[in-house]
Amino acid sequence: MFTGIVTDIGTIIELEQQGDLRARIRTGYDTSGIDIGASIASDGVCLTVIALGDDWYDVQISAETVSKTNLDGWKVGSRVNLERALKVGDELGGHIVSGHVDGVAEIVAMAEEGDSTRVTLRAPKDLARFIAPKGSVALNGTSLTVNDVDGCDFGINFIPHTKEVTTWGAAKVGDRVNLEIDTLARYVARLAEVS
C-alpha cells in the first residue's frame, strides 16, 4: 500500500525486453535499506525490486502491466515518480493507493491559474463514473484532489511544490497518465450496483 505522496524522482537508466520488460531505475533512496522483493510505486505502478546497486534498483514488468499503463512510453532518461511502500506508523498524507493502475487518462488542457497549473484530463469512459468532485485520484502515483468533473473530463490543480518534487512540472497536453481511482469510490459504486 502507498499514500500517493511522491518521495523521489527516479530516472530510467536501462530498459531490456527479456520476455518481460526489465527496467533499471536510478534513485536517491538509500538502496542498502531496500530488500529484494520490496514494492516501490513507479509512476503509480507497484513494482517488485529484483536487483539492487549503489544508486539503482531493477524491476521486472509483465506484458499485462505494460498493456494497462503508460509504461510502454518509458525510455532511457525518462523521469518517474517514486514512492516506497507504506509502513505501519507512517504518516498518511495522501489517500490509500494500491499501486494497481486502473487505466490511462490523457491530459487534454492546461492553464496557469496564479502560481498553480490547472490540468484537465480525460478518463476512460468505464472509469469516469468513479471520479467525483472533491474526491481523490492517483495520477502517476501522486495523490490529488479532483476539482470538477464534466463527463469523462476532470480537473485538478498542481501547486508549485507538487510541480517541483514530482514529474508534474514537465507535464504537457497529450501526455498519457496512469490513473488509479479511489478504492472507496470503487466500493461505493459496487454497493450501489447490488442494492
N, C-alpha and C positions, 0 to 999 in steps of 0.2 A: 504494500500500500504506500501511497505517496500523498503529498498535500498540494501539489501544483505550485510550490514555491521553488523556483529555479535557484540552484546554489552554485552552478558553474556553467561556463560556456566551453564546450569541448570542440575539438577540430578533428575531422576525419582525415587520418594520415595514410591509411591504406584501405583498399577495397579489393576483395578477391572472391570470385564465384567458385565455390568448391562443392557443388551440389546445392548447398545453402550459401547465402551470402555471408561472408566473414568481413567484419569491419574492425579496424583499429582506431581507437579514439584517444587523442591526446587530451589530458585533463590536468587541472590544477589540484585535484584531490590528492591526498596522501595515499598512494596506492598500497603502502605497507598495511594500511587499515582496511583494505578491501579483500574479501575472501573470494576464491574461485567459487562460482555458483551464486554469488551475490546478484541481486537485482538492482539495476540502475535504469531509471527512465531517461531515454534519449529522444528528444523531441516528443516526449509524452508516451513513448512506446517502452513498455517494461521489457528489458533485455537482460540476458544472463551473461555474467562475466565468465569467459572460458580461458583467458590467459592474461597475465599481468607483466608490466615492465615498470621502470622507474617513474615514468610520467604518462603511461598509456595503459589501456586495457582493451582486450578483444572481446567481441560478441559475435554470435552466430545468429543469423536472421533467416527464418524459414520463408519459403516462397509464399505461403499463406499470409504471413505478416507483411511482406513486401507488397502483395497484391491489395491489401486493405489499408495501406498507409501511404504517406508521401516519401517513404524511404527509398523508393525507386528513383528518386531525384537526387539522392546523395551522391556527391563526387568528392574526390580528394580535395581538401581545402574547405569543404562545407563546414559551417559552424552550427552546432546543435546545442539546444538547451538540455542541461543535465540536472538530475535530482537523485540523490541516494534514497534508498528505501527508508520509510518511517520506522523509528524505534520507539518502543514503549517509553513514555515520558517526554518525547519530543513535542515542541510547540506545534499546534495545528493551526497554522496561519492562513491557509487557503481553504480547501474543502477536500473531502476524501476522494482520491483519484486512484484508480486501479492500475493504470498503465495499459489498459486494454482498449485500444482505439476503436471507436465505433464506425468511423468513416472519415472522409476527406472533405473539408469545406474549401471554398475559394474566396480570396479577397476580391471584392468587386468594386470597392470605392474606398478612398482615404481622403481625409480633410483635416487640416490643422485647426484646433479649437483651443485658443490660448496657448499654453505650453504643452497641452496634450494632443494626441492624434486620435481622431475618431475613425474607426475602421468598420466597414460594412462587409460582412461575409455572407456567402450563400451556402446553406447546409443542404445535404442530400434530402430529398423530399421525405423519405421514410424516417429521418431523424429530426426534421424541423419541429414536429409536434412535441418533442421533449424539451424544447428550448423556450424559456419563458422570461419576460422582463423581470429584472432583479434576481433571476436565478443564476446559477453558476455553470460554467463550462470550462473544460481544459482544452486549450489550443496550443499545440506544440509543447504540451506539458506544463503550460502556465495556467494557473487558476485565475479565472476572470469573471467579472460580473457582467451579465447581459443588460444593456441599457434599454433596448427596444427590439421588437420583433415585427416583421411585416412579411407574412407568408413564409417563404424559405430563407429570407434575408434577416439577419440580426446584426445589431450594432454593439460595439464595445469601445472603450477608450483606453488608450495607453498613456499613463503619466510618464514624465521624463525618467523617473527612477527605473521603471519597468523597461523602458527602451534602452537604458544604459546597462542593466545587469542581465539582460536576455538577448536573444537574437532579434527581437521585435523592432529594434532601431533600424534594421535593414529591410523591413518588410516592404512589399510593393504590390500594386494591383496585379492580379493574375497568379499570385503565389498560392500554392496548394498547401493546406494546413491540416495537420492531424487534429481531429475533433473527438473528444470523449465527452459524452453527455453526463450530466449529474446522475449518479446512481439512484438518488432519492427520486428524481423525476421518472426514471425508468420504472421503479416500483409503484409509484402513484399511478402511472398510466396503466400498468398491468392490473392493479386493483380495480381501476375504473372499467377495464375490459371485462372482468369476471363478475362484476357486481350487477 
